[in-house]
């Protein structure tokens, strides 16, 4: 089974990047034959098999039939890009015959259902929408098989894809994954890469197999980032890059130039897991974390769950500490004597300074006390009315 990450954000333009190609070219023995999904046993072990070629019913215009799967804003942008290509490029080798997305959510008050960003985009573009509760539902799988698709594309869909689904498309299923595979396989690749301080980061387009994010790589691109880059801004950039790689690769996949055999196999020895994030991971522990580790967690967890500290405001020990979210931070190039006192910097525009156990200094530029709005350091200090602040909490276990 494959788990695809699901996150929703707005798109911003790409900045400069350097290319790290992971593509091999070789002539396929026979073009346009049904690909195996690189079947794997239920315990995740790989066992590649190739079913007999099965002819599909061609589209009326001769283009390959493409089924798109995705849910959040980043995926909706990918869908629009793929659709635009069908309208603007006479040589476009595919047409989109459907979009699969998570079921609509219902509002609590009025009970109205809200389509996912991909669902809304597909409806606007006149694309048929499928919203199965589970991708393994019998009725859904029958619908996919009846659609007789040639190729599938997944972008942050958010559900496991069973082997029966993966056997359906003639040329396989391609996935946009925002990491430099085999590093950071799993549901939270951008968050984990930033938390780890990776630079460069990147995006991969790969064939989907039953083992999570383990399929052969069709294309890959790396990106040098600023030390203050956050997941909120990085994820849409990587999906934009990944969609461009996908658009370039699709003609080669449809013509048989790239397939499961000629794409680049991943090195299992280099694989690392990007496990799901637990909300408890958002707490910062300055006593045994460095300023860089705190900062990397702030920017990595900027979308969810966020990061926080507990502040003791004033001298009254009987009062409960205040939970304060750290919205934006940076590491200062200086050392100081470790202390639990939190003070604002001496210059205009400085943030709140937190000294970690190793003497490294984290500057908190924007914070959000519980029940309050996001504010800069000066606004926070102005609201203290002269009271002292210190962080409280032990060490991370």
N, C-alpha and C positions, 0 to 999 in steps of 0.2 A: 504494500500500500504506500501511497505517496501523500505526504502532507504538504500543502502549499500555504505560505504565510499570507495573511490578509491584513492590510493596513491602508488607511485612507488619508490622502494628503493632496495638496495642490501642486501643480507642476511649475517649475521655474526653468529658465534656459540652462543648457549645459555650459560649463566653463571649460577651459582647456584641459585636455587629457592626453595621456600617451597610450598607444595601442600595445597590447600584449596578445597577439593572435594565438589562438589555440585550435586552429583549423588545419586539417589535412585534406588534401584533394586527391581523389582517385576515381577512376571511372567505375561506376557501378556495373556489375555483370549484366544486369537487366534493369532498364529504367521503368519506373512506375509499376512496381510490384508491391504486393502487400508486405509490410515490415512486421517482424515480430516485436512485441513490446518488451523483449528481453525478459521473458518470464522469470519470476523468482518464486521460491517457496514461501509459505506464509511466515516463516521465521526470518525472512529478509535476505536469505542467501540467493545469489544470482545463478541462473541456469538458462542461458540464451537458447531459444528455439525459434525456428522459422516456419510458420504455417505455409501451406501451399498457396501460390498466388491466386487471388480471387478478383475477377474483373468487377469494376464498379460502373454504375450508370453515369456517364459524363454529364456535366452541366450543359444546358442548351447552348451556351456560348463557348464551350470547350475548356472553360477554366476549372481548376481544381476546386472542390467544395471544402471550404474551411469552416470549422466550428470553433468559436472563441469561448473561453472560460475565464471569468474574473469577477471581482466584486467591488473594490474600492475605487477612489478617484484616479489613482495611478493606472489602474487597469482600464478605466473608462477612457483615459487619454490614449492608451495603447490601441484600444478598439477604434477610436476615431481616426488615428493615424493609419491603421490598416484599411479602414473603410475609405478614407480619402484617396489612398493609393488606387483603389479599384475605380475611382471616378476620374482621376487625373492621368493615370498611366495606361495608355492603350495596350501595352505589353504586359500588364499585370497578370500573373498566371493563376490567380485565385479569385474567388468571390465568396463572401461571407454568407453562409446559409443559416446561421443561428448563433445565439449567445446564451451561455449557461451562467447563472449567477445565483447567489444566495437568495432564499425566499424574502419577500418584502417584510419589513418590520412594521408593527402596529404601534401607533401613538397611544399612550395610556389614557389621555383625556377623551379624545373624540373617537378613538378606535379606528382611525383611518390608516391604511397601509401605506408605507413609504418604500418605493423601489430602491434598490441599491444603485450607486452611481453607474455601474455597468448596465443594469436593467433600464434605468432612465435614458442612458445614451442610446442603447439599442432600440428602444421604442421610438426615440426621436429620429433615428436613422432608418426606421422601417425594417429592422432586423427582428426575426422571430426570437422570442425570449423563452427559455426553459428555466424553471426555478424549483428543482427537486429538493425535498427536505434532506435527502442523502443521495450521494452520487452512486451508491450501490442499489438504489431502489429499482426493482424489476421493471416497472413501467418506464422509468427514465432510460434505462439501458436499452430497452426495446425501441424507444423513440430514436435514440442515437444510432442504433443499428439500421433502422428504417431510413434514416437520413442519408445513409451511405456516404459518409464524409471521407474525404481524401486525406486531410490533415487537420489536426487540432492544435490550438495554441492556448496555453494557460498563463495567466498573469495574476498572481495573488488571488486565486479562486477561493481557497479557504476550506477545502474538503479533501478527504482521502479519495483517490481514484482507484477503483478496483481493476484487477487484471482484465476482466471482461471489457471494461471501457477501453483500456489501452490496446486491446486487440482490434478495436473497431476501425480506426483510421488507416487508410491504405499506406500512407507515408509516415505514420507515426505521430506522436504528440510532442510538440516543442514547448519548452518552459522558459520564461524569463526569470532568472534567479539573481537577486542583487548581492552577489559576493563573488570572489575569485575562487570558484570551486577548484579543488575539493575542500578548500577552507570554508567553514561555516555552512555546513549542510543543516537544514532544519527550518524552523518557523520564525526565527528572529535574527537573520544574518546581518542586517545593517546595525541593529542594536548591539549585537555581540562584537562585531568588528570595531565599532567605535569604543565600546567599553574596554576592549583589549588594546586600544591605541594604534590600531592598524593604519598604515599609510605606505603605499597606496591602498585604496579599496577598489571595488570594481563590480562588474556584472557579467553573468554568463548566460548564454543561450544553449540549452542542452536538450537531448532527447529524454523524455520521461520514461522511467522504468519503475518496477514495483518497489525497489529499494529507494529510500528517500534521497532525492537529489543526487543520485549516483550514476545517472546515465551519461553516455558519451557526450562530450562538449562539441558543439557546432561552431561557436564563436565566443570570444571573451575579450573584454576591454577593461583596462585599469585606469584609475583616476587619482591623481595626487590631490590631496585636500588640505585645507587650512586646519591648524590645530584646534580651532574653535568651531569647526563644522559640526552641526547637530543632525540627528536622525530626521528631524522635521524637514530640513532642507535637502538632505542628501538623498533620501529615498526616492523622491520624484525625479531627481536628476539621473539616478542610476536606471530607473525604469525608462526614462526618455532615451538614454543611451542604449539600453537593451532592446527597445522597440526598433531603433535604427538598425541594430545588428540583425534583428529578426527579419525585417523587411529585406535586407540584403541577402539573407540566407534562404528565404523561402523559395525563390526561383530555383536555386541549386538543389534543394530538397525535393521539390516537385518534379524536377527533371531527372532525379536520380543521381546527380553528381555527388551529393552528400546523403549518406544514410547511416544506419546504426553501425555498419561495419567500417565505414570510412571516416566517421567522426572520431575525435580524439578521446580515448579511454582515460578515465580519471585514475590517478595514483592513490590507491586505497591507503597506503602508508601515510599519506599527507592529510587524510580526511580529519576534520574536526567538526564537532557538533555545535550548532546554534540552538540550544535548548530553549523551550518556552520560558518566558520571564514570569516570575512570581512577584506579586505586589510588594512582598516583604523585602525584595532586593533593592527597593528604592531608598532605603535608609542609608545614610552616610555614617561612617564610623571613623571620625578623624583621629582617634587614638591609635588605630592600627592600619589606617589607609593613608597613602601619601596624597598630596594636593593633586598630583596628576591623576591618580586613580579616582579620586572624588570627581574631578573635572570630567574625566572620560565617562564616568557613569552618568553625570548630569546631561551631557550631550547625547549619550547613547540612549538614555531613557526619556528623552524630551517629549516624545509622543505619549508613551505609557510605559510604566506607571508614574513617571516623574520621580524626582528625588527629594528627600526631606531630611531635616534635622529637628531636634527638640531644643528650644531655647528656654533658659531660665531668665525671666525679665524681672529685675528688681531683686531685693534681698529677702523677700518672704519665701522661706523654704516650704511653707505649707501649701503654696499655690501649685497647681498642676503646671508642668512645663507646657509651652506653646509649640505646637507643631508648625514648622515653617518650611514651605517648599522652596527649593533652590531652582529658579527658572533659568538663570544665565550665570555663567561663571568664567573665570580664566585663572591660569596659574601664574603667580608672580615670580620673577627671576631673582628671588632673594630667600634668605633663611632667617628664622627668628627663634627665640626661646619658646619651646612648647608651652601653651597655656590654653585654658578653656574660655578665656575672655574673648569677646567679639567686639571689634571696634571698627569704625569707618576710617578709611585712609585720609591722609592729611591734605590731599589736593582736591580741587574741584572736580567732580565727576568720579572720584574714587568709590569703590564698593566697600562692602563689609569684609573685613579680613579675618580669616579663620586659620589658625596655626595648627598644623597636624602634628602627630606624635614624633615625626622625624624632623620637625622644624621647617618643612616646606609650607608655603603660604598659598591658600586658596582665596581668591577674591570673588565674593558673591555680588554680582552686579544688579541682578533683579531677584526679588524674593516675593513670596506670597504667604503671609501669616494665615492661619486657619480662619475661615469666614470672611477674609478680606480679599481685595483685588490685588493683582500683581502690581508691585511698586518698585521703584529704584531704591538704592541704599539710603540716599538722603531723606526720602519720604519716610522710610522705615524709622530712621533715627529721630526725625522730627516728632514722630508719634510716641516716642519713649518718654518724653518730658524729663529728660535727664537721668532716667534709670539705667543702670548698668545691665549688660547682657552677657551671658555665657552659655555655651552649649553644654548639654548634659547627655549622658548615655555612656555605657561601658564600651566593651570591645566586641566586634563582630565574631560570632562563634564559628 
